[in-house]
């Protein structure tokens, strides 16, 4: 069985490693545009801030590691065409420009995503950088050494983490976003208010509810970011607006969403026989909403890549969908969320959305130390099914959102969550767990 894998970050690496584990005799070839694989881009901000000193430590596999498994690793090779009817691909060697063809019995598309680049005046000026891969990380870190005024555009997780990292390195930082709140896709207002206050106390300028209109520069390098309401000096700009599926290669060849995300079934199969897809290039089933959505996350990618291997020969293990669970640490606050926020649920579904907020300490008052915690539960007022949750504290309670992810995945009601068995030990919690406590308040 000849297997070709196109693209090799999280989903691709997981697929390849597990294909060789499940099908030892399979002939596997991977084609990758870059000269590296498996780069954890979620660690870039930690690298910028000096928490993780080595960019190289953000890799968890290598071309050599795959080759040791018997995989033919073709780095710096760009697949330019796929003939789905005849199971052939056309490949260009980016070093020699030589074009060759290859064939497959099974094709795995793990071609990922790419940062959204707005078509604005001045976008091609020097020192306007993307934040996605190893090469981007190296460029950002090098240019940050001499930069004094840094503007980060986009206040999602990546932009927020970078803004904190640049501030920690002593930069004059501005964070711009078109939304009225930072991290608005992941957190409701009480939580973002706490995070915003932490940024402002550190001197980070928050330019929210502002649309970037153009960039100005001198001598080919950016000097100013112009929005619809203000302007900001900058000698380094990092774009963190979001990501889109990197699926131009399969346009018109596979069924996709309008944004290009490849449609797959619960076994990672695409609309073409013997063609699988996984990771940021395709849709996921978003369980809280009960529909397919585009949610590019490394956690989704590694699970989906593993499922490709399990289902390569015959449908064996179903995809369970995702809750979009995620976490972040901002200026000492441990924050996590899962499922839908109240705002997102009301805006994107027809459900009768309700919520409850708990503000408490995480363990009994008689303990010598304690920390405040905010926890929010979002649920369907009609069916009583849990839809989402958020938590924030200076004590790490983020694992509660992993627990709540299981609750959402299994369509549990607030009544069931209220009576779910959680342990009690004064070092860690209270007799009624915080998730129990929030659910009880809905009864």
LUMLO-894633 format. One record per atom (N, C-alpha, C, CB): x, y, z. Coordinates in steps of 0.2 Angstrom, whole numbers, plus 2048, in hexadecimal, padded with zeros to 3 digits. Glycine has a CB too. Example, Ala and Ser with C-alpha at 12.3 -4.5 7.8 and 13.67 -1.06 7.14 Angstrom:
BEGIN
8427E4827/83E7EA827/8427F0827/8397EA82D/8407F5823/8447FB824/840800827/8467FD81D/
//
This chain:
BEGIN
8047FA800/800800800/804806800/7FB800806/80480A7FB/8078117FA/8038167FD/8098127F3/80681A802/80381F805/807826804/80181E80D/80382B802/807831801/803836806/8068347FA/80783A80A/80583F80F/80884580C/80783D816/80384A80C/805851809/80485680F/801853803/80A858812/80A85D817/80B85981E/803860818/81085C822/812858828/81385D82E/818855826/80E860831/80E863837/80B85E83C/80B86A837/80686083F/80385C845/7FF856842/7FF860849/7FA85783E/7F685283B/7FA84D837/7F0855837/7FF850833/80384C82E/808847832/80785082A/80B84A837/81084683B/80C84183F/81384B841/806842842/80283D845/800838841/7FC840849/7FE83A83B/7FC835836/801830834/7F9838830/807833832/80D82F830/80F82A835/81283382E/81082C83B/813828841/80E822842/81482C847/807824842/80381F844/80181A83E/7FC822846/80281D837/801818832/807813832/80281C82B/80D815833/813810834/81280B83A/819814835/80E80E83F/80D809845/807804843/80B80D84B/80280683F/7FC80283E/7FE7FE838/7F680683D/802800833/8037FD82D/80A7FD82B/7FF800827/80E7F882E/8157F882E/8187F8827/8187F3832/8147F4823/8167F381C/8147F8817/8147EC819/8117FD819/80F803815/815807812/80A807818/81580980C/81A80D809/81781480A/81B80B802/81A81880E/81881F810/81D82480D/81781F817/81A82980A/81E82E807/81B83580A/81F82E800/81F83980C/81C84080E/81F84580A/81D841816/81B84A808/81E850804/81C856809/81A8507FD/82185A80A/82086080E/82486680B/82385F815/82186C80B/824872808/82A87480C/81F877807/82A874813/82F876817/834871818/82C87881E/83A87381B/83F86F81D/83F86C824/84687281C/83986C827/83886A82E/83186782E/83986F833/82F864834/829861835/82786283C/82885A833/82186183E/81E861845/820867849/82185B848/82086D847/82187384B/81B87584F/824878846/81C876855/81787885A/81788085A/818875861/813882855/81288A855/80F88D85B/80E88C84F/80B88985F/80988C865/80E88E86A/804887868/81488C869/81A88D86E/81E89486B/81E88886E/81C897866/81F89C863/8208A2868/81C89F85D/81A8A486B/81A8A9870/81E8A8876/8138AA872/81E8A2878/8238A087E/82A8A187C/821898880/82C89F876/8328A0873/8348A7872/83389D86C/82F8AB870/8308B386F/8328B6876/82A8B686C/82E8B387B/82E8B6882/8348B4886/8288B5886/8388AF883/83E8AC887/83C8A688C/8418B188A/8368A488C/83489F891/83789888E/82C89E891/836898887/839892884/83F895880/83488E87F/845894882/84B89787F/84D895878/851896883/84B88E876/84D88C870/84788B86B/851885871/84788E865/84288C860/84288585E/84389185A/84888285E/84887B85B/845876860/85087985B/844878867/84187486B/83987386A/842876872/836877866/82F877864/82E87285F/82D87E862/83386E85D/831868858/83086285C/837867853/82C85E85A/82B85785E/82D851859/824857861/82E852853/83184D84F/835850849/82B84984B/83884C845/83C84F840/83C84B83A/84384F843/83E84D834/83F84982E/84384382F/84284D828/848844833/84C83E835/848839839/853840838/84483B83D/840837841/83B83383D/83D83B847/838836838/834832834/83782E82F/830837830/83D83082D/84182B829/84382582C/84782F826/844826833/846820837/84181B837/84882283E/83A81D836/835818836/83481582F/82E81C838/83881782A/837814824/83381981F/83480E824/83281F821/82E82381D/833827818/82A829821/831828812/83482C80D/83283380E/833829806/837837811/83683E812/83884380D/83983F819/83484680A/83584B804/834852807/8318497FE/83985580A/83985B80D/83A860807/83E85D812/837866808/83886C803/8368697FC/83F86E802/8308667FC/82D8637F6/8258667F6/82D85C7F5/8238697F1/81D86C7F0/8188687EB/81D8737EE/8138657EE/80E8627EA/80A8677E6/80A85D7EE/80A8677DF/80786C7DB/80186A7D8/80C86E7D6/8008637D8/7F98617D4/7F885A7D7/7FA8617CD/7F18587D8/7EF8527DA/7EA84F7D4/7EC8527E1/7EB84A7D1/7E78467CD/7E38417D0/7EB8437C6/7DD8437D3/7DA83E7D7/7D78387D4/7D48427DB/7D58397CD/7D38347C9/7D882E7C8/7D08367C2/7DE8307C7/7E382B7C6/7E882A7CC/7E782D7C0/7E782D7D1/7EA82C7D7/7F282E7D6/7EA8257DA/7F38347D3/7FA8377D2/7FA83E7D5/7FB8367CB/80083F7D6/8028467D8/8088497D5/8038477E0/80884F7D4/80E8537D1/8128577D6/80C8577CB/8188567D6/81C8597DC/82285D7D9/81F8537E0/8238637DC/8298677DA/82E8677E0/82786E7D8/8348657DE/83A8667E3/83C86D7E3/8408627E1/83B8707E9/83C8787EA/84387A7EA/83987A7F0/8478757EA/84F8767EA/8518767E2/8538727EE/84F8717DF/8518707D8/84C8727D2/8538697D7/8468737D5/8408757D0/83E86F7CC/84287B7CC/8418697CD/83F8637C9/8388617CB/84485D7CB/83485F7C6/82D85D7C7/82D8567C5/8298617C2/82A8527CA/82984B7C9/8228497CB/82E8477CE/8208437CA/81A8407CB/81A83A7D0/81683E7C5/8158397D4/8158337D8/80E8317D9/8178357E0/80D82B7DB/8068287DB/8058257E2/8068227D6/7FE8247E4/7FC8227EA/7F781D7EA/7FA8287EF/7F68197EF/7F08157F0/7EC8187F5/7F280E7F3/7EF81C7FA/7EB8207FF/7EF8277FF/7EB81C806/7EB82C7FF/7ED833800/7EB836806/7EB8377FA/7F083980A/7EE83C810/7F084480F/7F2839816/7EB848810/7EB84F80F/7EC852816/7E685280B/7F1854818/7F285881F/7F685E81D/7F6854824/7F3862819/7F6868816/7F586F81A/7F386980F/7F286E820/7F1873825/7EE87A823/7F8875826/7F087F826/7ED886825/7F288B824/7E988882C/7F0891823/7F5896822/7F289D824/7F789781A/7F68A1827/7F48A782A/7F08AB825/7F98AB82D/7EB8AE827/7E78B3823/7EB8B9822/7E08B5826/7EC8BB81C/7F08C281A/7EB8C6817/7F68C0816/7E98CC81A/7E48D1817/7E78D5812/7E28D581D/7E38D680C/7E68D9806/7E68E1808/7E28D8800/7EA8E380C/7EB8EA80E/7F18EE80B/7EB8EB816/7F08F480A/7F58F8808/7FB8F880C/7F3900807/8018F780A/8078F680E/8088EF811/8078FB813/8048EA80F/8058E4813/80C8E1811/7FF8DF810/80F8E380B/8158E0809/81B8E380C/8168E0802/81A8E8810/8208EC814/8248E7818/81E8F2818/82A8E8819/82E8E481D/82C8E5824/8368E681C/82E8DF828/82C8DF82F/8258DE831/82F8E5833/8218DC82C/81A8DA82D/81A8D282C/8158DD828/81A8CF832/81B8C8832/8158C3834/8218C6837/8158BD831/8108B8833/8138B4839/80F8B482D/80E8B083C/8108AC842/80D8A5841/80E8B0849/8118A183E/80E89A83D/81389483E/80B89A836/81989583A/81D89083A/82489183D/81E88D833/82988D83C/82F88D83F/83389383C/83388783E/832894836/83689A832/8338A1835/83589982B/82C8A1836/8298A7838/82C8A883F/8228A6839/82D8A3844/82F8A484A/8368A784A/82F89D84E/83A8A4846/8418A7846/8418AE844/8458A2841/83D8B083F/83D8B783D/83B8BC842/8398B7836/8358BA845/8328BE84A/8378BF850/82C8BB84D/83B8BA852/83F8BA858/8458BE856/8428B385A/8488BE850/84E8C284E/84C8C984D/8508BF847/8468CB84A/8448D2849/8428D5850/83E8D2844/8408D1854/83D8D485B/8438D685F/83A8CE85F/8498D485D/84F8D6861/8508DD860/8558D285F/84F8E085B/8508E7859/84A8EB85A/8548E8853/8448E8859/83E8EC859/83C8EF860/8388E7857/8398F5860/8378F8866/8308F9866/83A8FF866/82C8FA861/8258FB861/8228F585C/82390285E/81F8F1860/81C8EB85D/8148EB85D/81E8E4860/8118EA857/80A8EA856/8088E3854/8078EF851/8048E0858/8018D9857/7FA8DA854/8018D585D/7F88D784F/7F18D884C/7EE8D184D/7F28DA844/7E98D2851/7E58CC852/7E58CA859/7E78C684D/7E08CA85D/7E08C8864/7DD8C2866/7DC8CE868/7DE8BD861/7DD8B6863/7E28B3868/7DC8B185D/7E28AD869/7E78AA86D/7EF8AB86B/7E78A286E/7F08AB865/7F78AC863/7F98B3864/7F88AA85B/7F58B8861/7F68BF862/7F78C1869/7F18C385F/7F38BE86D/7F38C0875/7F98BE878/7ED8BD878/7FB8B7876/8018B5879/8078B8877/8028AD877/8078BA870/80D8BE86E/80D8C5871/80C8BF866/8088C8872/8088CF875/80B8CF87C/8018D2875/8098CA880/80C8C9886/8138C7886/8098C388A/8158C3881/81D8C1880/8218C887E/81D8BC87B/81E8CC87A/8228D2878/8228D787E/81E8D5872/81D8D7881/81D8DC887/8228D988C/8168DC88A/8238D388D/8278D0892/82F8D1890/8268C8893/8308D2889/8368D4887/8388DB886/8378D1880/8338DF889/8348E688A/8328EA884/83B8E888B/82E8E8880/82C8EB87A/8268F087B/82A8E6874/8258F5877/81F8F9877/81A8F5873/820900875/8158F3876/8108EE872/8098F1871/8108E7876/8068F086B/7FF8F286A/7FC8EB867/7FF8F8865/7F68EA86A/7F28E4867/7EC8E7864/7F18DF86D/7EB8E585E/7E58E885A/7E18E2858/7E88EB853/7DA8E3859/7D58DE857/7CF8E2855/7D48D985C/7CB8DF850/7C58E284D/7BF8E1852/7C38DF847/7C08DC857/7BB8DA85C/7BC8DF861/7BB8D385E/7B68DF865/7B68E486B/7BA8E1871/7AF8E686D/7BB8DB871/7BF8D7876/7C48D3874/7BA8D387B/7C98D1878/7CF8CD876/7CC8C6877/7D58CE87A/7CE8C1873/7CD8BA874/7C58B8874/7D08B787A/7C18BC870/7BA8BC870/7B78B686E/7B78C286C/7BB8B286A/7B88AB868/7B88A686D/7BC8A9862/7BC8A7872/7BE8A2877/7BB8A487E/7C58A1878/7BA8AA87F/7B88AC886/7B28B2886/7BE8AF88A/7AE8B188B/7A98B788B/7AC8BD88F/7A28B488F/7A88C2890/7AA8C8892/7AE8C8899/7A58CD892/7AB8C589E/7AE8C68A5/7B58C38A5/7AA8C28AA/7B78BE8A1/7BD8BB8A0/7C28C089C/7BD8B489D/7C08C2897/7C48C7892/7C68CD896/7C18C888C/7C18D089A/7C28D689E/7C88D58A3/7BC8D88A2/7C88CF8A6/7CE8CE8AA/7D58CE8A6/7CD8C78AE/7D58CA8A1/7DB8CA89D/7DD8D189A/7DA8C5897/7D88D5898/7D98DB895/7DC8E089A/7D38DE892/7DA8DF8A0/7DC8E48A6/7E48E28A7/7D88E38AC/7E58DB8A7/7EC8D98A8/7F18DC8A3/7ED8D18A8/7EF8DC89C/7F38DF897/7F48E6898/7EF8DE890/7EE8EA89A/7EF8F189A/7F38F38A0/7E88F489C/7F38EF8A6/7F78F08AB/7FF8F08AA/7F68EC8B1/8008EB8A5/8078EA8A2/8098EF89D/8088E38A0/8058F489B/8068F9896/8058F788F/80D8FB897/8028F188E/8008EF887/7FA8F3885/7FF8E8886/7FA8F787F/7F58FB87C/7F08F6879/7F7900877/7EA8F687B/7E58F2877/7E18F6873/7E08EF87D/7E18F586C/7DE8F9867/7D88F5864/7E28FC861/7D38F4868/7CD8F0866/7C88F3863/7CA8EC86D/7C48EF85F/7BE8F285B/7C18F7856/7B98F685F/7C78F5853/7CA8F984E/7CC8F4848/7D18FC851/7CB8F6842/7CD8F383C/7D38F6839/7C78F3837/7D88F2838/7DE8F4834/7DD8F682D/7E48EF835/7DF8FC82B/7DD8FE824/7E38FE820/7DA905824/7E98FF822/7EF8FF81E/7F5900822/7EF905819/7FB8FF81F/8018FF823/80590581F/8058F9823/809909823/80E90D820/81590C822/80C915822/81A90E81D/82190C81F/82691181C/82290581C/82C91081E/83191481B/83790F819/834919820/83A910813/84090C811/83E904811/84690D816/83890380F/8358FC80E/8338F9814/83B8F980B/8338FC81A/8328F9820/82C8FC824/8388F8825/8288F9827/8228FB82A/824900830/81D8F682D/820906830/82190B836/81A90C839/824911833/81590B836/80E90D839/809908837/80D914837/80490783B/7FE90383A/7F890883B/7FD8FD83F/7F4908835/7EF90D835/7E8909836/7EF91182F/7E490A83B/7DE90783B/7D890C83A/7DD905842/7D290A83A/7CC90F839/7CB91483E/7C690B837/7CF913844/7CE918849/7D491B84C/7CB91484F/7DA91884A/7E091B84D/7E6919849/7E1918854/7EC91A84B/7F2918848/7F791684D/7F591D843/7FC91284C/80090F850/80790E84D/7FE908854/80C911850/81391084E/81590984F/818915851/81990684A/81C8FF84B/8228FE847/8168FB848/8278FB84A/82C8F9846/82C8F1845/8338FB849/8278EE848/8268E7847/81E8E5847/82A8E284C/81B8E2842/8148E0843/8148D9842/8108E483D/8108D6846/80E8CF845/8078CE844/8118CB84C/8058CA83E/7FE8C983D/7FC8C2840/7FE8C8835/7F78C3844/7F48BD847/7EC8BD846/7F68BD84F/7EA8BE840/7E38BF83F/7DF8B983F/7E28C3838/7E28B483D/7DF8AD83D/7E28A9838/7D78AE83C/7DF8A3836/7E189E831/7DC89C82D/7E4898835/7DE89A827/7D9897822/7DC89181F/7D889C81C/7D888C81D/7DA88681B/7DF887815/7D5881819/7E4883815/7E988480F/7E887E80A/7F1882812/7E287F806/7DF87A802/7DF87C7FB/7D9878805/7E38817F9/7E28837F1/7E487D7ED/7E78887F0/7E88787EF/7EA8727EC/7E486E7EA/7EF86E7F0/7DF86D7EE/7DA8697ED/7D386D7EB/7D88657F3/7D48737E9/7CE8777E7/7CB8747E1/7D087E7E5/7C48737E2/7C08707DC/7C18687DC/7C18737D6/7C68657E0/7C785E7DF/7C485A7E5/7CE85D7E0/7C285E7EA/7BF85B7F0/7B985F7F3/7C48597F6/7B485C7F6/7AF8607F9/7B28647FF/7A985B7FC/7B086A7FF/7B386F805/7AD874807/7B9873802/7AF87780D/7AB87C80F/7AC88280A/7AC87E816/7A888880A/7AA88E806/7B1890808/7A5893807/7B489080E/7BA89280F/7C088E80D/7BB894817/7BE88880A/7C3883808/7C587E80C/7C9887806/7C287D812/7C3878817/7C0871814/7C087981E/7C486C814/7C2866811/7BD862815/7C8861810/7B8860812/7B285C816/7B5855816/7AC85D812/7B485281C/7B684B81E/7B0848822/7BC84B822/7B0841822/7AB83E826/7AE83C82C/7A8838822/7AB838830/7AE836837/7B4832837/7A883383B/7B582F831/7BB82B830/7C182F82C/7BA82582C/7C183582C/7C6839829/7C6839821/7CC83882C/7C183681E/7C1835817/7BE83B814/7BC82E815/7C183D80E/7BE84280A/7B9840805/7C4846807/7B7844801/7B28437FC/7B583E7F6/7AF8497F8/7BB83D7F6/7BF8397F1/7C18327F5/7C583C7EE/7C082D7F2/7C28267F4/7C98267F5/7C08217F0/7CC8237FB/7D38227FD/7D68297FE/7D681F7F7/7D382E7FF/7D6835800/7D3837807/7D483A7FB/7D883880C/7D683A813/7D9841814/7D9835818/7D6844819/7D884B81B/7D884C822/7D4850817/7DC84F825/7DD85082C/7E085782E/7E084B830/7DE85A834/7E1860836/7DE866834/7E8860834/7E286C834/7E0872832/7DD87382B/7E5877833/7DE86F827/7DC86F820/7D486D81F/7E086B81B/7D186A824/7CB868824/7C686A829/7CB860823/7C0868829/7BB86A82E/7BB865834/7B486A82B/7B8867839/7B786383F/7B0863841/7BC865845/7AE85E844/7A785E847/7A786184E/7A4856847/7A486784E/7A486B854/79E868858/7A4872853/79F86485D/79A861861/795866864/79D85D866/79786B867/79287086B/78D872866/79587586E/78F874860/78A87685B/787871857/78D87B857/78A86B857/787866853/78886784C/780865855/78D86A84A/78E86B842/79686B841/78B872840/79786B83A/79E86C838/7A0873838/79F869831/7A687483B/7A987B83B/7B187A83A/7A887E842/7B4880838/7BB880837/7BE88383E/7BD885831/7C287E841/7C5880848/7CC87D847/7C187D84E/7D1881845/7D887F844/7DB87F84B/7DC883840/7DC87984E/7E0878854/7E4872854/7DB87785A/7EA872857/7EF86C856/7EC86685A/7F586E85A/7E886785F/7E5861862/7E085E85E/7E1864869/7DC86185A/7D885E855/7DD85A850/7D4863851/7E285E84E/7E685B848/7E985484A/7EC860847/7EC854850/7F084D852/7EB848852/7F484E858/7E5849855/7E0844856/7DD84284F/7DA84685A/7DC84684A/7DA845844/7DF841840/7D884B840/7E5843840/7EB83F83D/7EB83883F/7F184383E/7EA837846/7EB830848/7E582C846/7EA831850/7DF82F845/7D982C842/7DA82A83B/7D3830843/7DE82E837/7DF82C830/7E2825830/7E483182D/7E7824834/7EB81E835/7E6818837/7F181E839/7E281983B/7DD81483E/7D8812838/7DA817844/7D7817834/7D181682F/7D4815828/7CC81B82F/7DA814827/7DE815820/7DB80F81C/7E5814821/7DA80981F/7D980381B/7D180281B/7DC7FD81D/7CE803821/7C7802821/7C4807827/7C57FB822/7BE809827/7BB80D82C/7BB809833/7B480F82B/7BF80C838/7C080883E/7BE80C844/7C780683E/7C1812844/7C081684A/7BD81D848/7C781784E/7B881F84B/7B482584A/7B782B84D/7AD82484B/7B783184A/7B983784C/7B3839851/7BA83C847/7B583C857/7B083D85C/7AE84585C/7B383C863/7B1849858/7B0850857/7B485485C/7A9851859/7B385A85D/7B785E861/7B3863865/7BC86285D/7B586686A/7B286B86E/7B687186E/7B1869876/7BC87186A/7C0877869/7C3879870/7BC87D866/7C5874874/7C787687B/7CE87987A/7C887087F/7CF87E87E/7D688287D/7D7885884/7D6887877/7DE887885/7E088B88B/7E5890889/7E2886890/7E689488E/7EB89988D/7ED89C894/7E989F888/7F489E894/7F68A189B/7F88A8899/7FC89D89E/7F58AD89D/7F68B489B/7F88B88A2/7F08B8898/7FE8BA8A3/8008BE8A9/7FE8BB8AF/7FD8C58A8/7FF8B48B0/7FD8B18B6/7F68AE8B6/7FE8B58BB/7F28B08B2/7EB8AD8B1/7EB8A68AD/7E68B28AF/7E98A18B0/7E889B8AC/7E189B8AA/7E98958B1/7E089B8A3/7D989B8A0/7D889689B/7D98A289C/7D289389B/7D088E896/7C988E895/7D2887899/7C788B88F/7C088B88D/7BF885889/7BE892889/7B9883888/7B787E884/7B087F881/7B7877888/7AE87C87B/7A787D879/7A6884876/7A287B87D/7A0886877/79E88D875/79E89287B/79888D871/7A089887A/79E89D87E/79789F87E/7A38A487D/7958A3882/78E8A5882/78C8A987C/78C8A9888/7918AE87B/7918B3875/7918AF86E/7968B8875/7958AA86E/7968A6867/7908A2866/79C8A2867/78D89F86C/78889A86B/78189E869/786897872/7808A486C/77B8A886A/77B8AB863/77A8AE86E/7818AC860/7828AF85A/7828AA854/7898B3859/7848A3856/78589E850/780899851/78C89C851/77C898856/777893856/770896858/77988E85C/76B891857/764893859/76289185F/75F891853/76788F863/76588C86A/76389186F/76C88886D/76088F874/75E894879/76389387E/75789287C/76889887E/76E898882/76D89B888/77489B87E/77089888D/77089B894/777899897/76A897899/77889D89D/77F89C8A0/77E89D8A7/7848A189D/78489B8AB/78489C8B2/78C89E8B3/7828968B6/78D8A28B8/7948A48BA/7958A38C1/7958AC8B8/79B8A08C3/79D89F8CA/7A38A28CB/79E8978CB/7A38A78D0/7A98AA8D2/7AB8A88D9/7A98B28D1/7B08A58DB/7B18A28E1/7B98A18E2/7AD89B8E2/7BA89D8E7/7C189B8E8/7C18948E7/7C489D8F0/7C78918E5/7C788A8E3/7C78858E8/7CD8898DE/7C98878EE/7C98828F3/7C68858FA/7D087F8F4/7C58818FF/7C2883905/7C6889908/7C287E90B/7C288E90C/7C589490F/7C9893914/7BF898911/7C988D917/7CE88B91D/7D588A91B/7CB886921/7D6889914/7DD887912/7E188E912/7DC88590A/7E788D913/7EC893914/7EC89890E/7F2891917/7EC895908/7EC899902/7E68978FE/7F38988FF/7E589C8F9/7DF89A8F5/7E089F8EF/7D889B8F8/7DC89E8EA/7DB8A28E4/7D48A38E2/7E089F8DE/7D28A88DF/7CC8A98DC/7CB8A68D5/7CA8B18DB/7C58A48D4/7C48A18CD/7BE8A38CA/7C48998CE/7BE8A48C4/7B78A58C0/7B68A08BC/7B88AC8BC/7B089D8BC/7AE8978B8/7A78998B5/7AE8918BC/7A68988AE/7A08998AB/79E8938A7/7A089F8A6/7978918A8/79488C8A4/78F88E8A0/7918878AA/78F88C899/78B88E894/787888892/78E89188E/780888892/77C882891/77688488D/77A87F897/77287F88A/76C880886/76688088B/76B87B881/76388688C/75E886891/758881890/75B88D891/75787F889/75187B887/753874889/75087C880/759871886/75B86A887/75F86988D/75F868881/76186F890/76686E896/76D86C895/76286A89B/76E86A88E/77586788D/77A86D88D/774865885/78086B890/78586F891/78987188A/78B86C896/78A877889/78D87A882/79487C883/78887F87F/79687F889/79D881889/79E884890/79D887884/7A4886891/7A7888897/7AD88C897/7A788389C/7AE89089C/7B589489C/7B78948A4/7B489B899/7BD8958A5/7C08958AB/7C689A8AC/7C288E8AE/7C789D8B1/7CD8A28B2/7CF8A28B9/7CB8A98AF/7D58A18BB/7D88A28C1/7DF8A28C1/7D689B8C6/7E28A58C7/7E98A58C7/7EC89E8CA/7EC8AA8CC/7E789A8CB/7E98938CD/7E788F8C7/7E68908D4/7EB88A8C5/7EA8868BF/7E48818C0/7F08828BC/7DE8838BD/7D887F8BD/7D687D8B6/7D28828C1/7DA87E8B1/7D887E8AA/7D68778A8/7DE8808A6/7D88718AC/7D686B8AB/7CF86A8AB/7DA8668AF/7CB86E8AF/7C486E8AF/7C186E8A9/7C18738B4/7C48728A4/7C187389D/7C286D899/7C487989A/7C786989B/7C7862898/7C285D89A/7CE85F899/7C085E8A0/7BB85A8A3/7B485C8A0/7BA85B8AB/7B386389F/7AD86589C/7AD864895/7AD86D89D/7B2863892/7B286188B/7AF85A88A/7BA861888/7B185588F/7AE84F88F/7A684F890/7B184A894/7A4854894/79D855896/79A85788F/79C85A89B/79C85C88C/79985E886/799859880/79D864883/79F855880/79F85087A/79A84B87C/7A684D87B/798849882/793844884/78C847885/79584088A/78B84D883/785851883/78185088A/78084E87E/78585188F/782851896/77F857897/78885089B/77A85789C/77685D89E/7798608A4/76E85A89F/7768668A6/7798698AC/7778658B2/7768708AC/7718628B1/76F85D8B7/7748588B8/76885B8B6/7768558B3/77B84F8B3/7828528B6/77C84C8AD/7848578B3/78A85A8B6/78A85C8BD/78C8608B1/78485F8BF/7838618C6/78485B8CB/77C8648C7/7838558C9/78384F8CD/78984A8CB/77D84B8CD/78D84C8C7/7938488C5/7988488CB/79684B8BE/79B8428CB/79F8408D1/7A68438D0/7A08398D2/7A88488D4/7AF84B8D4/7B284A8DB/7AF8528D2/7B88498DC/7BB8488E2/7BB84E8E6/7C28448E2/7BC84E8ED/7BD8548F1/7C38538F5/7B78568F5/7C88578F5/7CE8578FA/7D085F8FB/7D48538F7/7D0861901/7D1868902/7D786B8FF/7D1869909/7DC8688FD/7E286A8FA/7E086D8F3/7E78658F9/7DB86A8F0/7D986B8E9/7D386E8E7/7DA8648E5/7CE86D8EB/7C786F8E9/7C286F8EF/7C486B8E4/7BC8708EE/7B78718F3/7B286A8F3/7B28778F2/7AE8698F8/7AA8638F7/7A58638F1/7A58638FE/7A38698EF/79F8698E9/7A586C8E4/79986E8E9/7A68688DF/7AB86A8DA/7A88718D6/7AD8658D5/7AD8758D3/7AA87B8D0/7A68798CA/7B087F8CD/7A78748C6/7A28728C1/79B8708C4/7A586C8BD/79C86C8C9/79586A8CD/7928718CF/7978668D3/7968758D2/79387B8D5/78F8808CF/79887F8D8/7938808CA/7908848C4/7898818C2/7958858BF/78A87B8C1/7848778BE/77E8778C3/7858708BD/77F8778CA/77A8778CF/77687E8CF/77D8768D6/77A8838CD/77788A8CD/77288A8C7/77C88F8CC/7718868C2/76D8868BD/7668828BF/7708838B7/76687E8C4/76187A8C6/75B87E8C9/7638748CA/
//
